[in-house]
């Protein structure tokens, strides 16, 4: 049993206790830092191959890399930390918007 649960505290407000939870939280932090860097520093630079924006694809893959271990920690390891919920919910929302933008023809 995690230490925070045995002391009567809420497991939600603690930091991740499982290795997958910690990996997911760190990957989300790395993805957010990458997004901030690409929107500020690399804004003038555009790397594209055909119709694919390479920087955007790397950002998307970084978010997806945070989603997978976060979901595994929530489901398999029953991790309940706020950081793991955030590192799973935010990429899932972004993934949802991306899927909808691919399915619905834009203008």
C-alpha positions in Angstrom: 0.0 0.0 0.0 1.4 3.5 -0.9 2.6 5.5 2.1 0.1 8.3 1.4 -2.8 5.9 1.6 -1.7 4.2 4.8 -1.3 7.6 6.6 -4.9 8.5 5.9 -4.1 11.2 3.3 -5.6 11.4 -0.1 -3.8 9.6 -2.8 -5.0 12.1 -5.3 -3.0 15.0 -3.9 0.2 13.1 -3.7 2.9 12.6 -6.3 2.9 9.4 -8.4 4.0 6.3 -6.5 4.4 3.9 -9.4 7.1 3.9 -12.0 4.7 4.1 -14.9 3.0 7.1 -13.1 6.3 8.9 -12.7 7.3 8.2 -16.4 3.9 9.5 -17.6 4.2 12.7 -15.5 7.8 13.4 -16.7 6.8 12.8 -20.3 3.9 15.2 -20.0 6.3 17.8 -18.6 8.7 17.2 -21.5 5.8 17.5 -24.0 4.7 20.8 -22.5 8.3 22.2 -22.5 8.6 21.0 -26.2 5.3 22.8 -27.1 6.4 26.0 -25.4 9.8 25.9 -27.2 8.2 25.2 -30.5 5.7 28.1 -30.1 8.3 30.6 -29.0 11.8 29.7 -30.2 11.1 27.6 -33.2 8.1 29.6 -34.4 9.9 31.0 -37.4 11.4 27.6 -38.3 9.1 25.2 -40.2 10.2 21.7 -40.9 7.8 20.0 -43.3 8.0 16.9 -45.5 5.2 17.1 -48.0 2.0 17.9 -46.0 3.4 16.7 -42.7 4.7 19.3 -40.2 7.6 17.5 -38.5 7.6 19.7 -35.4 3.8 19.2 -34.9 4.2 15.5 -35.4 6.9 15.3 -32.7 4.7 17.3 -30.3 1.8 14.9 -31.0 4.0 11.8 -30.4 5.3 13.3 -27.2 1.8 13.7 -25.9 0.9 10.2 -27.0 4.0 8.9 -25.2 2.7 10.5 -22.0 -0.8 9.1 -22.5 0.1 5.4 -22.8 2.0 4.9 -19.6 -0.5 7.2 -17.8 -3.4 5.0 -18.9 -1.5 1.9 -17.9 -0.7 3.3 -14.5 -4.4 4.3 -13.9 -5.8 1.0 -15.1 -3.2 -1.7 -14.2 -1.5 -0.1 -11.2 -4.5 1.8 -9.8 -2.4 5.0 -9.6 -4.6 7.9 -8.4 -2.2 10.9 -8.4 -3.2 14.2 -9.9 -0.1 14.2 -12.0 -1.1 10.9 -13.6 -4.7 12.0 -14.2 -3.4 15.2 -15.8 -0.9 13.4 -17.9 -3.6 11.1 -19.2 -6.5 13.5 -19.5 -4.8 16.3 -21.4 -3.3 14.1 -24.1 -6.6 12.3 -24.5 -8.4 15.6 -25.0 -5.8 16.7 -27.6 -6.0 13.3 -29.3 -9.8 13.6 -29.4 -9.6 17.0 -31.0 -7.1 15.7 -33.6 -9.3 12.7 -34.5 -12.3 15.0 -34.9 -10.3 17.4 -37.1 -9.3 14.5 -39.3 -12.8 13.1 -39.5 -14.7 16.3 -40.1 -13.7 18.1 -43.3 -12.4 21.6 -42.7 -12.6 24.7 -44.7 
